[in-house]
Amino acid sequence: MCFSAGASYSAAAMLGLGGIFILSQIKDKKQALFAAIPCIFAIQQLFEGFLWTSIGYNLSPVLQAIGMYGFLFFAIPFWPTWIPLSTYVMEPKKNARLGILIFLVLGIAMSILSILWIVFHGATSQVLSCHIQYKIPATYISGDFVLLFYVLATIAPLFISTIRYMKLFGLTILTSLFAAAFFYSGFFISVWCFFGALVSILIFMIIRQNKD
């Protein structure tokens, strides 16, 4: 699979339109944060599309930095907090909410630490083999260890939730993670976020089946 600015912009358009439609279907304000996920993914893909364009046309390093850091903000610090938060707000059962809350706290900690790490150590990006490779200086602990906590904070709440089809959504995201890690290990951040953006359209099914 070869990625490009066109792929990112197309995904952004599809997710944006789909996300707006999903938001129009909600009847409970508690669903709003979760229903907004496709729209947020659309913004994320727009940033990566802008990065593709900036690199392709050799635009100012400042413009490239806007695209790169805009994408990385959503890809790394944002989702570990947003997904457990939106799942927690929507969850109707007290025991499940308590379990999700634990991972929400973990996600907030991951978000704060990752923001601080990127701010103080920066990041780089380059196009290799039709993909964008992002590099962030290694932390003092294993990258696999950090990824484990990221995955736990982001995906575990979906399996704890009692909302219909939420576990299917979590399983799909987890499957896309393994696919990206196995087939595109050198471009994991970009590819997994692209896959995650596309499968987020399943949120329509979740909102539709639980809107009453």
TIFI-370850 format. One record per residue (C-alpha): x, y, z; residue in three letters. Coordinates in nm, 2 decimals, decimal comma. Layout:
residues N
<atom px="X" py="Y" pz="Z" r="ala"/>
...
END
This chain:
residues 212
<atom px="0,00" py="0,00" pz="0,00" r="met"/>
<atom px="0,14" py="0,34" pz="-0,10" r="cys"/>
<atom px="0,03" py="0,65" pz="0,09" r="phe"/>
<atom px="0,02" py="1,00" pz="-0,04" r="ser"/>
<atom px="-0,12" py="1,35" pz="0,01" r="ala"/>
<atom px="-0,42" py="1,24" pz="-0,20" r="gly"/>
<atom px="-0,48" py="0,94" pz="0,03" r="ala"/>
<atom px="-0,47" py="1,16" pz="0,34" r="ser"/>
<atom px="-0,70" py="1,43" pz="0,19" r="tyr"/>
<atom px="-0,94" py="1,17" pz="0,06" r="ser"/>
<atom px="-0,96" py="1,00" pz="0,41" r="ala"/>
<atom px="-1,01" py="1,34" pz="0,57" r="ala"/>
<atom px="-1,30" py="1,42" pz="0,34" r="ala"/>
<atom px="-1,47" py="1,09" pz="0,39" r="met"/>
<atom px="-1,42" py="1,10" pz="0,77" r="leu"/>
<atom px="-1,53" py="1,46" pz="0,79" r="gly"/>
<atom px="-1,85" py="1,41" pz="0,60" r="leu"/>
<atom px="-1,92" py="1,08" pz="0,78" r="gly"/>
<atom px="-1,84" py="1,23" pz="1,12" r="gly"/>
<atom px="-2,08" py="1,53" pz="1,06" r="ile"/>
<atom px="-2,35" py="1,28" pz="0,97" r="phe"/>
<atom px="-2,28" py="1,07" pz="1,28" r="ile"/>
<atom px="-2,30" py="1,38" pz="1,50" r="leu"/>
<atom px="-2,63" py="1,47" pz="1,35" r="ser"/>
<atom px="-2,77" py="1,13" pz="1,46" r="gln"/>
<atom px="-2,70" py="1,15" pz="1,83" r="ile"/>
<atom px="-2,99" py="1,20" pz="2,07" r="lys"/>
<atom px="-2,79" py="1,20" pz="2,39" r="asp"/>
<atom px="-2,52" py="1,46" pz="2,46" r="lys"/>
<atom px="-2,32" py="1,20" pz="2,64" r="lys"/>
<atom px="-2,25" py="1,04" pz="2,30" r="gln"/>
<atom px="-2,11" py="1,36" pz="2,15" r="ala"/>
<atom px="-1,74" py="1,31" pz="2,25" r="leu"/>
<atom px="-1,74" py="0,96" pz="2,11" r="phe"/>
<atom px="-1,93" py="1,05" pz="1,80" r="ala"/>
<atom px="-1,68" py="1,33" pz="1,72" r="ala"/>
<atom px="-1,40" py="1,08" pz="1,68" r="ile"/>
<atom px="-1,43" py="1,05" pz="1,29" r="pro"/>
<atom px="-1,42" py="1,43" pz="1,26" r="cys"/>
<atom px="-1,11" py="1,45" pz="1,48" r="ile"/>
<atom px="-0,95" py="1,18" pz="1,27" r="phe"/>
<atom px="-1,03" py="1,39" pz="0,97" r="ala"/>
<atom px="-0,84" py="1,69" pz="1,11" r="ile"/>
<atom px="-0,55" py="1,45" pz="1,19" r="gln"/>
<atom px="-0,54" py="1,33" pz="0,83" r="gln"/>
<atom px="-0,55" py="1,68" pz="0,71" r="leu"/>
<atom px="-0,24" py="1,76" pz="0,90" r="phe"/>
<atom px="-0,06" py="1,46" pz="0,75" r="glu"/>
<atom px="-0,19" py="1,56" pz="0,40" r="gly"/>
<atom px="-0,05" py="1,91" pz="0,46" r="phe"/>
<atom px="0,28" py="1,75" pz="0,56" r="leu"/>
<atom px="0,29" py="1,54" pz="0,24" r="trp"/>
<atom px="0,22" py="1,86" pz="0,04" r="thr"/>
<atom px="0,49" py="2,06" pz="0,23" r="ser"/>
<atom px="0,75" py="1,79" pz="0,17" r="ile"/>
<atom px="0,65" py="1,73" pz="-0,19" r="gly"/>
<atom px="0,67" py="2,10" pz="-0,28" r="tyr"/>
<atom px="0,97" py="2,17" pz="-0,06" r="asn"/>
<atom px="0,78" py="2,43" pz="0,14" r="leu"/>
<atom px="0,91" py="2,63" pz="0,43" r="ser"/>
<atom px="1,04" py="2,41" pz="0,73" r="pro"/>
<atom px="0,79" py="2,60" pz="0,94" r="val"/>
<atom px="0,50" py="2,47" pz="0,73" r="leu"/>
<atom px="0,64" py="2,12" pz="0,74" r="gln"/>
<atom px="0,67" py="2,15" pz="1,12" r="ala"/>
<atom px="0,30" py="2,26" pz="1,14" r="ile"/>
<atom px="0,19" py="1,95" pz="0,95" r="gly"/>
<atom px="0,42" py="1,72" pz="1,14" r="met"/>
<atom px="0,35" py="1,84" pz="1,49" r="tyr"/>
<atom px="-0,02" py="1,88" pz="1,42" r="gly"/>
<atom px="-0,04" py="1,52" pz="1,31" r="phe"/>
<atom px="0,18" py="1,39" pz="1,60" r="leu"/>
<atom px="-0,03" py="1,58" pz="1,86" r="phe"/>
<atom px="-0,34" py="1,38" pz="1,76" r="phe"/>
<atom px="-0,15" py="1,06" pz="1,70" r="ala"/>
<atom px="0,03" py="1,04" pz="2,03" r="ile"/>
<atom px="-0,09" py="1,26" pz="2,32" r="pro"/>
<atom px="-0,45" py="1,31" pz="2,21" r="phe"/>
<atom px="-0,61" py="0,97" pz="2,18" r="trp"/>
<atom px="-0,50" py="0,81" pz="2,51" r="pro"/>
<atom px="-0,71" py="1,07" pz="2,68" r="thr"/>
<atom px="-0,99" py="1,13" pz="2,44" r="trp"/>
<atom px="-1,10" py="0,77" pz="2,38" r="ile"/>
<atom px="-1,12" py="0,66" pz="2,74" r="pro"/>
<atom px="-1,29" py="1,00" pz="2,83" r="leu"/>
<atom px="-1,55" py="0,97" pz="2,56" r="ser"/>
<atom px="-1,61" py="0,60" pz="2,65" r="thr"/>
<atom px="-1,64" py="0,69" pz="3,02" r="tyr"/>
<atom px="-1,89" py="0,97" pz="2,96" r="val"/>
<atom px="-2,11" py="0,74" pz="2,75" r="met"/>
<atom px="-2,09" py="0,43" pz="2,97" r="glu"/>
<atom px="-2,42" py="0,37" pz="3,16" r="pro"/>
<atom px="-2,30" py="0,11" pz="3,42" r="lys"/>
<atom px="-2,12" py="0,22" pz="3,73" r="lys"/>
<atom px="-1,88" py="-0,08" pz="3,76" r="asn"/>
<atom px="-1,77" py="-0,04" pz="3,40" r="ala"/>
<atom px="-1,72" py="0,33" pz="3,45" r="arg"/>
<atom px="-1,49" py="0,26" pz="3,74" r="leu"/>
<atom px="-1,28" py="0,03" pz="3,52" r="gly"/>
<atom px="-1,27" py="0,28" pz="3,24" r="ile"/>
<atom px="-1,17" py="0,56" pz="3,48" r="leu"/>
<atom px="-0,85" py="0,37" pz="3,57" r="ile"/>
<atom px="-0,74" py="0,37" pz="3,21" r="phe"/>
<atom px="-0,85" py="0,73" pz="3,17" r="leu"/>
<atom px="-0,61" py="0,83" pz="3,45" r="val"/>
<atom px="-0,34" py="0,63" pz="3,28" r="leu"/>
<atom px="-0,42" py="0,80" pz="2,95" r="gly"/>
<atom px="-0,40" py="1,15" pz="3,09" r="ile"/>
<atom px="-0,06" py="1,06" pz="3,24" r="ala"/>
<atom px="0,06" py="0,93" pz="2,90" r="met"/>
<atom px="-0,07" py="1,24" pz="2,73" r="ser"/>
<atom px="0,11" py="1,48" pz="2,96" r="ile"/>
<atom px="0,43" py="1,29" pz="2,95" r="leu"/>
<atom px="0,43" py="1,25" pz="2,57" r="ser"/>
<atom px="0,36" py="1,62" pz="2,52" r="ile"/>
<atom px="0,64" py="1,72" pz="2,75" r="leu"/>
<atom px="0,88" py="1,47" pz="2,57" r="trp"/>
<atom px="0,79" py="1,60" pz="2,22" r="ile"/>
<atom px="0,82" py="1,97" pz="2,34" r="val"/>
<atom px="1,17" py="1,92" pz="2,49" r="phe"/>
<atom px="1,31" py="1,66" pz="2,25" r="his"/>
<atom px="1,14" py="1,74" pz="1,92" r="gly"/>
<atom px="1,06" py="1,51" pz="1,63" r="ala"/>
<atom px="1,16" py="1,46" pz="1,27" r="thr"/>
<atom px="0,98" py="1,32" pz="0,96" r="ser"/>
<atom px="1,08" py="1,20" pz="0,62" r="gln"/>
<atom px="0,93" py="1,02" pz="0,32" r="val"/>
<atom px="1,06" py="0,67" pz="0,26" r="leu"/>
<atom px="0,90" py="0,41" pz="0,02" r="ser"/>
<atom px="0,58" py="0,61" pz="-0,02" r="cys"/>
<atom px="0,53" py="0,65" pz="0,36" r="his"/>
<atom px="0,61" py="0,91" pz="0,61" r="ile"/>
<atom px="0,85" py="0,80" pz="0,88" r="gln"/>
<atom px="0,82" py="0,99" pz="1,21" r="tyr"/>
<atom px="1,11" py="0,98" pz="1,45" r="lys"/>
<atom px="1,10" py="1,09" pz="1,82" r="ile"/>
<atom px="1,42" py="1,05" pz="2,03" r="pro"/>
<atom px="1,41" py="0,73" pz="2,23" r="ala"/>
<atom px="1,29" py="0,76" pz="2,59" r="thr"/>
<atom px="1,47" py="0,62" pz="2,89" r="tyr"/>
<atom px="1,25" py="0,32" pz="2,88" r="ile"/>
<atom px="1,17" py="0,08" pz="2,60" r="ser"/>
<atom px="0,96" py="0,20" pz="2,31" r="gly"/>
<atom px="0,76" py="-0,13" pz="2,34" r="asp"/>
<atom px="0,69" py="-0,05" pz="2,70" r="phe"/>
<atom px="0,56" py="0,29" pz="2,62" r="val"/>
<atom px="0,34" py="0,14" pz="2,33" r="leu"/>
<atom px="0,19" py="-0,11" pz="2,57" r="leu"/>
<atom px="0,07" py="0,17" pz="2,81" r="phe"/>
<atom px="-0,05" py="0,37" pz="2,51" r="tyr"/>
<atom px="-0,25" py="0,07" pz="2,38" r="val"/>
<atom px="-0,39" py="-0,01" pz="2,73" r="leu"/>
<atom px="-0,51" py="0,34" pz="2,78" r="ala"/>
<atom px="-0,66" py="0,37" pz="2,43" r="thr"/>
<atom px="-0,81" py="0,03" pz="2,36" r="ile"/>
<atom px="-0,88" py="-0,14" pz="2,70" r="ala"/>
<atom px="-1,18" py="0,10" pz="2,78" r="pro"/>
<atom px="-1,35" py="-0,02" pz="2,46" r="leu"/>
<atom px="-1,34" py="-0,38" pz="2,59" r="phe"/>
<atom px="-1,46" py="-0,28" pz="2,93" r="ile"/>
<atom px="-1,76" py="-0,08" pz="2,80" r="ser"/>
<atom px="-2,09" py="-0,25" pz="2,81" r="thr"/>
<atom px="-2,22" py="-0,05" pz="2,51" r="ile"/>
<atom px="-2,33" py="-0,26" pz="2,22" r="arg"/>
<atom px="-2,06" py="-0,32" pz="1,95" r="tyr"/>
<atom px="-1,80" py="-0,13" pz="2,15" r="met"/>
<atom px="-1,59" py="-0,44" pz="2,19" r="lys"/>
<atom px="-1,61" py="-0,50" pz="1,81" r="leu"/>
<atom px="-1,47" py="-0,15" pz="1,76" r="phe"/>
<atom px="-1,19" py="-0,22" pz="2,00" r="gly"/>
<atom px="-1,11" py="-0,55" pz="1,83" r="leu"/>
<atom px="-1,10" py="-0,39" pz="1,49" r="thr"/>
<atom px="-0,86" py="-0,11" pz="1,62" r="ile"/>
<atom px="-0,64" py="-0,38" pz="1,79" r="leu"/>
<atom px="-0,63" py="-0,58" pz="1,46" r="thr"/>
<atom px="-0,53" py="-0,28" pz="1,27" r="ser"/>
<atom px="-0,25" py="-0,22" pz="1,52" r="leu"/>
<atom px="-0,10" py="-0,57" pz="1,47" r="phe"/>
<atom px="-0,13" py="-0,53" pz="1,09" r="ala"/>
<atom px="0,05" py="-0,20" pz="1,10" r="ala"/>
<atom px="0,32" py="-0,33" pz="1,33" r="ala"/>
<atom px="0,37" py="-0,64" pz="1,13" r="phe"/>
<atom px="0,36" py="-0,51" pz="0,77" r="phe"/>
<atom px="0,47" py="-0,14" pz="0,83" r="tyr"/>
<atom px="0,69" py="-0,15" pz="1,14" r="ser"/>
<atom px="0,91" py="0,13" pz="1,01" r="gly"/>
<atom px="0,61" py="0,36" pz="0,95" r="phe"/>
<atom px="0,39" py="0,24" pz="1,24" r="phe"/>
<atom px="0,26" py="0,58" pz="1,36" r="ile"/>
<atom px="0,14" py="0,70" pz="1,02" r="ser"/>
<atom px="0,00" py="0,37" pz="0,90" r="val"/>
<atom px="-0,18" py="0,27" pz="1,22" r="trp"/>
<atom px="-0,34" py="0,61" pz="1,25" r="cys"/>
<atom px="-0,45" py="0,58" pz="0,89" r="phe"/>
<atom px="-0,61" py="0,24" pz="0,95" r="phe"/>
<atom px="-0,76" py="0,37" pz="1,28" r="gly"/>
<atom px="-0,91" py="0,66" pz="1,10" r="ala"/>
<atom px="-1,08" py="0,44" pz="0,84" r="leu"/>
<atom px="-1,23" py="0,19" pz="1,09" r="val"/>
<atom px="-1,36" py="0,48" pz="1,31" r="ser"/>
<atom px="-1,65" py="0,49" pz="1,07" r="ile"/>
<atom px="-1,78" py="0,19" pz="1,27" r="leu"/>
<atom px="-1,88" py="0,45" pz="1,53" r="ile"/>
<atom px="-2,19" py="0,51" pz="1,31" r="phe"/>
<atom px="-2,30" py="0,16" pz="1,39" r="met"/>
<atom px="-2,24" py="0,20" pz="1,76" r="ile"/>
<atom px="-2,43" py="0,53" pz="1,78" r="ile"/>
<atom px="-2,71" py="0,40" pz="1,57" r="arg"/>
<atom px="-2,76" py="0,09" pz="1,78" r="gln"/>
<atom px="-2,75" py="0,28" pz="2,11" r="asn"/>
<atom px="-2,91" py="0,61" pz="2,02" r="lys"/>
<atom px="-3,22" py="0,53" pz="2,22" r="asp"/>
END
